[in-house]
Amino acid sequence: MTAKRLMSGMRPTGRLHLGHYFGALTNWLHFQNMGGFDPYFSIVDWHALTTKYQNTSEVKGNIFEIALDWLCVGIDPELSTIYVQSAVPEIAELHLLFSMLTPHNWVEREPTLKDMVRMLDNDEAAAKEKVTYGLLGYPVLMASDILTFRGECVPVGKDQESHLEFARAVARRFNHVFNVDYFPEPKPEFTTTPLLKGVDGQKMGKSFNNDLKIADTDGDTTKKVKQMITDRTRIAKSDPGHVDLCEVPWPWYNVIDRDKPDVLALVKEECETAQIGCVACKSRLADHINDYFRPFREKREKLAANPEQVHKIIAHGNQKARKVAGETLAEVRDIMGMTNW
Ligand code: SF4
């Protein structure tokens, strides 16, 4: 049986948080370790330029940080290809070719583009001024990321479903226009972990300063967990709590201790009978998070102390990715009648 090609990527915007780990990386690890898949994991640095093209000084450092995060949690270069998007120029060539056959109203109606525009500026008119050609075309670039490797499945969160639908539409259009059955329509593999909230109960994100990072120390983690919003109706320690109203710690327990029903039953019981206060309950949660991530953090420190090893892994992945990408582009040029001169 041939292994199914699986493709996914992340922007190098800084150290990854635990939402990235539980929302994406655990899914990647699942497919990497179950066998039967040939995973390609890309650090998509061109995508980082779609909104931050003026400031490229941090991109290189962020690529290294993201590689450390991936490797320390168990992404294994023996089982998965880890590469940097800009080291594979064939992706840009496919992006250009796809941009010729993608109707412009497809990109304009992308729902995530509207969200990105809002993030650029609260004033809609001012935000529109900031939309570059590259930002408008990022769904086409994303389709190229996947289809350069003829990816058959893509692990994604529900919020990214529209991107994948776009890539599927581009694959269908290419096959239809050139009357071939060349590109597979990549299928989503949805993560089953619920979205983790930041300590303030809002969406977790670096820019909101409410995230817990894989690379945080035990002390950082404990300090941040202490700030988590709990059950707002619980005023005194002697008041019984309600786990269903507990905004952040209880949902986190359900992720960190998801395989330990006895722990979850104990937390619920102690909360609802006021046997424990929120301060102590959060301190225990911080311990559980630190126990879970300690081995990863130790591995991360060792890798960070040996940057040549990390660069070698990336260079090897780049080489492997380029080989596959080169084969795809040679076939695409052939199909399109764009002779390899
Ligand atoms: Fe949440 Fe724990 Fe407080 Fe209950 S005791 S409200 S579970 S932090």
Residues whose N, C-alpha, C, O or C-beta is under 5 A from the ligand:
A	BS01	SF4	T230 D231 G241 H242 V243 C246 P249 W250 C271 I276 G277 C278 C281 K282
